[in-house]
């Protein structure tokens, strides 16, 4: 002890060198013990501090030399122990720190948690078939984020869509990864209705999901918030909000399939930071990333996922509450996208022609979302496609008379076509049942195209690409669903599907038809879909 006080620097230097060669945690104890046993109680700090004038370069070298053996947690504990030994802490300070630590641990234990399945048993099997891990990046900067299938599948299907390319050998076939049930602290519950009977339940649901003045005001407020957040980064941007349903009532899969679309429209050439990007698709994605970075960092938005696979890339964000007693609203954010405006135009035109058509569109889209067949990033049909399927049924699926006319004039001139006769007296609830019956029993999946532009049951035009689905064995193929984009006649909106999503589509339509045939309740029909156990 006396040597430590008379020659602190020499002793400390020797002790540090010894600590690097031996156990690093011991030299702290040696310094503290030696100092405390040799000093009077009246002036502990005045005598200890000269002894503790350590060379910090040597201190960093001591810890850095053992970085390969110590993790971050161990280093933090060592630093905390050194501070507790050196700082002039009273006994009540230490007791308060201990009580606070135990209180924090207790709060962590009381938080809700879920039972996670063990991954030890399946680690070996995964290692045999999993590719080498890819470097991680920010969620919205990953080019594969939101994709339902791998790049290998995309190359195979691209070769099938383009006959000039060489076919992919069967050995390159890849299994589509199906969804499996994951534990959840807040599982999705089935809807409940105060009314009784099919018609009454449908009317109650329509009142809750139809757009209202309050919901439109909320969408406009979100668009204004996005515009203000992007003003400094993109001063020439125009922001528009679209919603074909009421986004204020949370539903199952609300984040996966948001009801609100926010479209940022701007001239890419006016953005100095993006002028060097020549490829139009890369430029669009770059602008989306710029908007996302700005909204998350300055606009109180929360990022959820990205979907860059389709022709119109987008990201899903959680918008902050814009009204009193309103919850956060999930939104789709896109740049220079045309589908949201087109969808809103058709939806409003159908409402002007027949109110039942809007009601059926809302019912079909809500059912598709609850049953998990409306998530386009997973290879399913988008809400825009489901709207076209509902309209086509009202045009060509009625045995008595059509409810809606062909929308060719709306596409070409923007004028709403003339109404058809009102011989059809079915309510929206009855038309909802007929929707399942038409696509389960009467629709020709191979030789019929969904075309709301013509409104007739005809085979696909020669200009519409045929989408071929390749099964997991790499050999079996089938013709996919043909859905003509009324604004782009050479675009098949059904080319986003794969063999698994096609099977799920027919499975859900068959389930809906079976439930409607035996007069099941609407709550049972809308029971949220859950993936099977792994």
N, C-alpha and C positions, 0 to 999 in steps of 0.2 A: 504493500500500500504506500509506503513512504517513497519507494522508487517511482511509483506511478505519479505522485505529486511533484517530485523534484524534477523528473525528466519525462514530462507527459508526451512530448512529441516523439521521442525515441521509443518509448514503450508502446505508444499507439501505433507507430509505424510497424514495429515488430509484430504486434498483435494482429494487424490487418494482413500482413503477409502470411502469418500462420493461418488466419481464417480462410484465405484463398486456397491453401493447400489442404485444409481439413474441412470440417463441417462449418459452413458459413454462419449458421445460426448461433454458434457458441461464442463468438467474439463479442457479441452484444452483452451476453450474460457476464462475461469476464470483466468488461469495462465497468458495468453498472455495479457489480458486486464489490469489486476492488475499491471503487470510489466511495460507495456508501459505508463500507466497514471502517474506513480510515478517516472519516471527516466528522467534525463535531456537529451536533444537531442544530446549533445556532446559525451556522452559515453554510448550508449544504450547497446552495446554488453558486455562491461566489467561488467555492473551491472546485466544484465539479466542472464548471464551464471551461476553465483553463485546461483541464484534462481532456475535455471533449472537443478541443480544437483540432478536429480530424482533417486530414487532407481529402477534399471531396473528389478530387480526381482519382485518388486511391480508392475512395468509397465506390465510385462508379465502376472502377476496374474490378473491384472485388465482386460486385453483383454481376457485372457483364461477363466476367470470366466463367461464371457458373450458369449463364443463361440457357445453356443447353440442358441443364439438369433441373432448373427451377421454373415453374410456370408463373404466370402473372399473379395468381391468387397467393402463392407462397411469398412472392416478393412484397405484395401489399401487406401481408401479415407481418413480415419482418420490419418494414418501414413503420407500421403502426406500433409495434412493440418498442422500437427505438424511440419514437416520439413519446410514448407513455412513460418510458424510463427517464428521458431527459427533461421533459417539460415539468414545470413546478405545479403538478396537479395535487389537489387535496383529496382526501379519502372520499368525500361526498361527490366530488367530480367523477371519480372512477365508478362509484356506485350508480350515479345517474347514467353514465354511459352503458353500463352493463344492463340496467333496467330498460333503457331504450332499445338496446340490441335484442333483448328477449321479447319486448313488445312488438318490434318489427317482425321477428320470426313468427310470432303468434298471428299477426295479421296476414302474413303470407300463407299460413296453414289454413286460415278460415276462408280464403278466396275459393270460388267454385272451380272445380277441376273435373276432368273427364278421365275415364279409365283408358289408358293407351295400351294397345296390343303390343306384345313383345315382338321385337324385330330380330332377336337372336336366331330364332329358328329358320327365318327366311333369308338371312343374310348370305348364306352360302349359295342358295339357289339363285339369288339375284346377282351375285358376283360372277356366276358362270355365264349369264346371258347379257349383263348390263355392259354398255360401252364404256370407254374410259371417260371419267368425269370431265365436264367442260368448265372453264372458268366462270365464276359467278359475276353477274353484272346487275346494275339497277333494273328493277322489274320492267319499266317501260322502255329500257334500252336493249332488251333481249329480242332478237329477231324471231325467236321461236316462241315467245310468250303468247299464250292464248291459243296455240295450235292444238287441234284435236288429234292430228296425225303427224307422223315423222316426215322428214324430208324424203326418205326412201319411198314412202307411199305416194307422195306428191309427184315424184319422178315417174313412178309406175303409171299413175293415172294420167299424167300429162302425155306419156307415150301412147296410151290408149286413145286419148282425145285427138292426137295428131298421128294419123296413120303413117305418115312419112318416116316417123322415127322407128328405130329398131325396137322390137318388143323386149320387155324385161324378162329375164329367165325366171323360172319358178323358184329357184333357190333364193332369189332376192325378195321373196314375199315376206311381209312383216305383219304380225298380228296387231290389230287395232286394240289398244288398251281400253277396256271397258271401265266404267265408273264402278267403284266399290264403296260400300258404306263406311263412313268415318265417324268416330265418336264426336258428339256435339254437346256442349254444355247447355245450349238452348235449342232443342230440336224443333223442327217446323210442325205445327199442329194443323189438323184438318179444319176446314172452315165450318162454322156453325151458323144456322139461320133460325130466326125467331118464327118465321112463317112455316106453314105446313103445306105440302103438295108441290108438285113440279112447277106449275105456273107461278105460284106465290114465291117460291124460292128463287126462280129466275128473275122475277120483278125486283125482289129485294137485292139480289146481287147487282143487277143493272143500276140500281140507284146508288150503289156504293162505288162502282167502277167507271161510271160515265163522267166525262169531263164537266167541271163546274166552273163558275166564275172565280172561285177561290183557287182552284187548281191552276187555272190559266194565269192568274196573277202571280202565283208562286213560280211558275215556269218563266214568266217575264222577269221576275225579280232575280232569278238565278242567271238569266242571260245578261242582265245589266251588271250583276256582280262579276261575271266573267269578263265583260267588256272593260270594266274599271280595272280589273287586275291585269289585263293585257295591254292597257293603254300605253304604258311607258315602253314596253318591249315591241308591241305591234300597233302603232298609232293608227294605221289605216285599216285595221281589221273591223269587220262587221259581224256581229254575233246575233244569231237567231235561235230561239227555243221552240221545240215542237213536242207535243204530247198528244197521243190519240186515246188516252185513258186518264183516269184520275191517279196521279202519283202519290197523293197524300195518304192513301190507305195501303199500308205495307202488305205485301203478299209473299208467298213462297217464291224463292229464287228471284227476289226483287233486285238483288245486286247482280246476279248473273244476267238477267234480262231487264235492264232498266226501262221505265216507261217514258223517260225524258231524253230527248236528243238535243244537244247543244252543238250547233254548227258554226265554226269560225270561217268566214269567207274573206279572202284577201288575195291580192295579186302577188304571187311568189317573186316576181322580178323586182318588186319594191322593197324586199327584205335584203338589206345589204349583207347580213350575216349568212345568207343562204344562196347568194348568187353563184357561188362556185359549184353548186350541186347541179349537175346536168340532167340526171335521170329523174323523171317526173315522180315515180313512185318513191324513190329515196327522198326527194325533196318534200313530198307530202308527209312522210313519216318524220322527217327532221323537224318540220313545222309543228307537228303534233307533240313531239318531245319538248320543243321550246315552250309551247303553251302549257304542257303538263308541269314542267319545272316551275314555271311562273305561278301557276295556280296553287301548287302545293306549297311553295315557299312564301308567297305573298297573299294568297287568297283564302287561306284556311280550308282548302279542299284536301281530301285524303285520297291517295291513290289506292286502287284495288287491283286492277289487272289491265293488260293490253291485249288487243286482238289485231295483229298486223297481217294476218294471212289473206284475208279477202281483198276484193277490189277496192273497198273503202275501209282503210285501217282506222281504228278507233281505240280509245282507252276508256275505262270505266272509273269514274271518280265518285266520291261521296261529297255532295254539296252541303255546306253548312245550313242550318235552319235560317230561313229568310222571313218567317212570320212568327207571331206569338203562338206558343203552344204547338208548334209544328216540329216534326222530327226531321232529321237529315234525309235528303233525297238522293238516291243513286242516279247518275246521269251517264250518258254516252257522249264523249267529246270527240269530234272529228273536224277535219279541215277540208273545206271545199267539197263536201259530200253532197250528193244530189238525192239520195234515197229518202232521207227524212222529209224533205219538202215535197217530193213526189207522193210519199205515203200520206202526208197530211192533205194534199190536194185531192187524192182519190177518196179519202175518208170523208171529207167535207162534201164532195160531190154525191157520194152515196147517201149521205144524210139528207141532202136536198131532194134526191129522187124518192127515197123510201126510208122512213125512220127505222123500220125493222132491219134494214141492211146494216146500219151502224150498230144496232144492238147485237146482231149475229156476229159481226166482226169482233166486238168486245168480248163476247162469250167464247168464241173460238180461240182468240189470243190468250185469254185468261186460262182456259183449259189447257192449252199447249204449254203455257209457262208452268202451271202447277204440276203437270205430268212430266216435265223435264224433257220436252221435245222441241224447245224453242231457243236453245242456246246455240247460235250459229258457230261460235268458236269451237264447239265440240263436234261439229259436223252435222248439226240439225238445221232445220229450216228456220229462217229468221222471222220475226213478227211481220215483216213486210210480205214474205211469202205466204204466211198463214192468212193474211188479209186477202191476198189474191185468190187463195183456195176457197175462202168463204164467198167472195164475189162471184167466182166462176160457178159455184154451186147454185147461187141465186139466179144466174143467167141461163145455165144449161142443164141444171140438175132437177128442175121441177117437172113433174109429169103433167101437171095441168097447164100452167103458163108461167112465163118467166117473171121474176120480181124486178130484175134490173135489166136495162138494155146493154148493148155493146158500148164500150167506152172509147171507141175509135175517134169520135169527134173531140172528146176531152183531151186525148193525147195529141191530136194534130193541131187543134185550134184553141184549146183551153176552154171551150164552151161545154156546159153540161148538156148531155143529150136529152131528148124528150123522154118523158115517162112512158112506160108500157102500160097495158091494161091492168086493172086491179081485180082480175078474176081469182087470184090466189088470196085466200082469206086466212091463211095460217098465221098464227102469232109467232113472235120471235122464239118462244120456248119450243113450239112445235117444229119450227125451221131448224133449231139446234139439233133436235133428234134426227131430222132428215139429213143433216149434214153427215152424220156418221153412217147412215144407211147408204147414202150415195157413194161415198168413197170406199165403203167396204164391199158393196155388192154390184154396183153399176159402172163405176169408173174403170176404164181400160188403162192400166198402169203402163203397158208396153207401147200401145199405138194411139195414145191420146195425149194432147198437150193442153195444159192449163193456160188459156189465153183470154184474158178479160177484154183485150182489144177487139177480138172478133165475137166473143160471147157464144161460140158454137162448139159442138163436140166434133172436133176434127183432128186428124193426125198432125204431128209436128211438121212445120214447113221445112223445106230443104235447107233454108238458111239458118235454122236453129240447130246448134250443135247437139249431138246425142251424147249423153253422159253415160259412160259404161262403168259399172261398179265391179271392182276386182275383190274377190273374197280372200280370206286369210290363207287359203292354200296356194295362192298365186296362179291358179288355173281357172277356177270357176268364175264366170262373169255373168252379169245381168244388166238389163237396161234400166237406168235410173229414171227418176221422175223428171218430166220436162215441164218447166214453168217459164213461159215467155215473159220477159220484162216488157210491159206495154210501151215504155219509152225508148227501149233499145231492142228491136225485134230480133237481133242476132245474139242476144245474151240469154243463156239458159240459167236462171236463178237456182235451179236444182243441182248445179254442178258442185255445190258445197257438201253434198251428202256422200257418205261412204256406206259400205254394205251393212255395218252395224247400225248406223242411224236409220237406214232404210227399214231394217227389220224392226227397230223400235217404233218407227212411225206406223207401220202396219199393225204392230202389236197393240199400240195405244188406240188406234182407230177401231180395231176389233173389240177391244175392251169397252170402249165407249158405246159401240153399237149394241153389245151384249147387255150392258147396264140399262141403256134406254129401252131395249126390247122388253125387259122385265120390270119396267117402271121403278127403277132404283131412284134414290133421292139425289139431288144435285150435290149435296155434301159428299156422298160416296163417289160420285163421278169426279169431283175436284179434289179428292184425297191426294195430298202431295206425294209424288213419286219418290221413293227412296231406293238407292242402289242395293243390290243384293250383298249379303255378307261375303267377305273376301274368302 
